[in-house]
Amino acid sequence: MNPSVRNRALSAQGVSHKSVGPPFGRAQMLLTRQRLTAGELYVWFVALTTLIAQGGRFSVLGFNLGGWMWVLPSLVAIACLMLCRRRWALPFIAFLPFLAYMALRTDSLSQDAVQRVGLFMSPVLVGAAASQLRLGSARSVRNAYTVLFFASVALYAAGVVQQKTFRLGGWYSIGGASKTFALLGVAAVAESQWRSRRGYVALALIWTLCFVSASRMPAMVLPAVLILGSSRLTVHRRLALSVAIIAGGLLLLFPSKPMQRMLFRSGEGTFAELLELDPSRLHSGGRLTAWPMYIDAIRKSDFLLGAGGLESTRFGGETFGGWSHPHNEYIRLVFEYGAIGAALYLGSLLYLLGSCYRRRRSGPPELLWLWHVGWVGLVAFMLLAVTGNTFVYAPFIGNMLFVTIGAAFAVSSETYEHHSLIERYKLRIFRPRPAVAARV
């Protein structure tokens, strides 16, 4: 606004522009810039719990922090939802039927049963709470991802020094951290869309860490994320190019000794042996042996309703002795909650994905960044679930991804330029009256 117009508007309202300053007064502006809104504080809180979960082999009151770090964000989310009492965004409401069905299909009230229900529920509560809280600036979310990136790399480096191995599994960096690295890779792709050097450097470093730590699935997901996340290509070209890059990278790296040792038990093999998917020849962590047995058990049980909560864990323990997860979330969903439960959960995920995808080009750049991380992160979330326990890894990827999506809904629910109390106060003071505007 032109300063003279602003001063006339202030005079008409009986306010001296000298007492306000340009536009508030430097001391007041410094104070307001230092304040974080409730939404920003919650995002930083979730980022902190995600970081603690990565190094969470510490035990508190008998609970492993890595597995129970979802509790704190969930409790805060419940408190926020009770205090705000605003209507949830519809994509988060869509998860409620599955959560209710899941609770009904869980007969036990044991610690493991409560944890399982809580792990599925936590991201939904976190995202819903973030969508209700006021977000002073979307840039704060980007800064939280930046801090989380450097801290995660530092934790991984500490684990390498302590364990003297590059694999994720040390005291300071446990296996679920690979899912966090994949999400940070999604954020790096979002940064690269604005030609940010920080984004390119972060993406290259995360990709390297996934390879050297033998995190096969995150390393394969990142190329797809890079292409799907591009805003300069059509959907068909993105899909074709992502498949081409993954296939081309596999062809180039396949003959190398590290890749051969990673794939084959004997340390060497051919493409024909790889395509046979023989568990006696390939390193699969027992997955290729276990999956057919899980699928066969699904056929013999109630396919529609499932065997019930935690039954996949019991089946794995009885059949394989110590195998606690099928390491495929889609098999787990159908095994425990049947086709009905799998349809309810996957339908909610796809609805949330579609909601983020439709909004990916609406709004200012910072809001686009949030939507970008939201929809591409959900794609990575679902791809990682093919060989991992991604859906129940709420402390490592689910909470941070859903709080980002919730923040996007919070920003888009208001006019972006007017989203903070400070901006509303400024506009209320400096908006000229119609009569003054007409004379000007």
Secondary structure, 3 states (H helix, E strand, C coil): CCHHHHHHHHHHCCCCHHHHCCCCCHHHHHHHHHCCCHHHHHHHHHHHHHHHHHCCCCEECCEEHHHHCCHHHHHHHHHHHHHHCCCCCHHHHCCHHHHHHHHHCCCCCCHHHHHHHHHHHHHHHHHHHHHHCCCCCCHHHHHHHHHHHHHHHHHHHHHHHHHCCCCCCCCCCCCCHHHHHHHHHHHHHHHHCCCCHHHHHHHHHHHHHHHHCCCHHHHHHHHHHHHHCCCCCCHHHHHHHHHHHHHHHHHHHCCCHHHHHHHECCCCCCHHHHHHCCCCCECCCCHHHHHHHHHHHHHHCCCCCCCCCCHHHHHHHHHHCCCCCCCCHHHHHHHHHHHHHHHHHHHHHHHHHHHHHHCCCCCCHHHHHHHHHHHHHHHHHHHHCCCCCHHHCHHHHHHHHHHHHHHHHHHHCCCHHHCCHHHHHHHHHHCCCHHHHHHC
